Amino acid sequence: MITSILLLVISFQLWAVELKFIGPCDDDFILKTQVTGDYPNVGELTVATLKHFKIPFQGSPEGISSVFGTPTGEEALEVVSPNEMRAYGWCYSIDGIAPEVYPHESPVYSHTKSIVWHYGFARYYNGQWVTQCTPAHTVKPKFLCED
């Protein structure tokens, strides 16, 4: 019985989630860290980690609007042509799957391996939103990526 309890405690202490942030201009990680602790959802885990590392951000557990100085609002819009626009922002995935809910609605389980945030865009084309959360580094937007 004591061996089982000790094993359970050791297993709990070894559990960690890898948290990564990918920026707008390339697929290298801006931040990559292991997070341990008891967090009920992706939003709480993300906000706690950003605060821990003293990384300035705008947002809450309900969503991240800016981190690492990324633009928000009208500054995060790119007019590509008269019938095409891109709206940029932060998206996340859990173990490679992008949930269709806000971060505070996505539970973190003991079997969760990784949470990846990437700066992405939704594409508006010919009067319709045709994509969402496409990684920005795939198009390297000039207004964000030119030196």
N, C-alpha and C positions, 0 to 999 in steps of 0.2 A: 504494500500500500504506500509506504513512504517513498519507495523508488518511483512509483507512478506519479506521485505528486511532484517530486523533484524533477522528473522528466518533463512534466507539464510546465513547470515554472521555467526551466531552461528553454523549452521550445518557445514559450511566449516571449522571452527576452531576446531570442534570436530573430524573431519575426520583424521584418522591415519592408517598407514599400519604397521603391525607387521613384523619386520625383524628378522630372526633367522639364526644362523649358527650352523650346527651339524658337529662335527669332525669325525676323522677316527676310533675311538676306542669304542665309545658308543653312544647311541642315546640321551644323555643329550645335551642341548644347550650350546655351548661355549659363545654365545652372543644371547640375546633376548632383543629387544627394540621396542618401538613404534616410528615411524618416521612420522613427520608431515612436510608439505611443498609441494611445487609444483615441482615435478620431472617428466620429460617427459618420462623416461624409467627406467627399473630395474637397468641398468648399472650406470646411473647418481645417483640414489638414494643410491645404494650400496657404490659407491666410496665416496660420500659425507658423509655417515654415518661412514665409516671406518676412514676417515680423522677427522671427528668430535670427535671420541673417541680415536684418535691417535693410532690406531691399525696398526702396520706395515703390508703392503701387497705389492704384485707385481701384476700389472695389470692396467686396465683402464676400462672405461665404456663398452668397447668391450668384456671384459672377465677378470676374476680373475685367475691368475695362482698360486698364493700362498697367504695365509693369515694364521695367527697363526703359522707361521713357517713350514708349510707343504712343502714337497719337490717338486721340479720341474725337468723337463727334464729326463735324464736317472735315476736319483735318485728316480723318481716316477714310475718306472717300476718294476714289480715283476715277475720273471720267476718262475712259479709254477711247470712246468714239461717241457720236451722237446717239447711238442706240445701245451702248454698253457702259456699264459702271461696275466697280468693285468696291465693296464695303468691308473694311478690315477690322479685325478684332481677335480676341483670344478664344481658342477652342481647346477642348481636352479629350483625351481618350483614357480608358481604363483597360489595361492588358490588351491594347490594340483595337478596342471597340469604342466608337464614339457614341455615347448614350444621347438620346434625344431629350434630355432633361437638364435643368440647372445643376451646378455643382453641389449645392446643398441638398439636392434630392438624390444624389448618387452615393450609396453607402460604400464604406471601405470595409472589406472583409479581411479576415486573417489570411485568406488565400490570395488576396490581391497582390500582384507582383510589381506593377508599374502604373504610374499615372504620368502622362505626357501632355503638357500644354504646348501648343504651337500657335504662332501668329498666323492667322489664315484670313481668307476672304470668302464672301458670298458674292456670286456673280449675277448681275442683273443684265439681261440681254433681250432685246426686242419686246420689252414690256413684261418680262417674267423673270423671277428669281430661278435660275437654272442649276446653281450649285451652292453649297455652303461648306464652310470650313476647309476649303482647299488650302494647303500650306502655301503661305506667301513666298517662301524661298523658291517655289517652282516657277515663279514669274519674275522674281527679284524686282519689285516695283521701284521705278527710278526715284520717286519722291522719298523713298526710305533708304535705298541702297546705294545711291551714288555718293562718292566721297567728296 
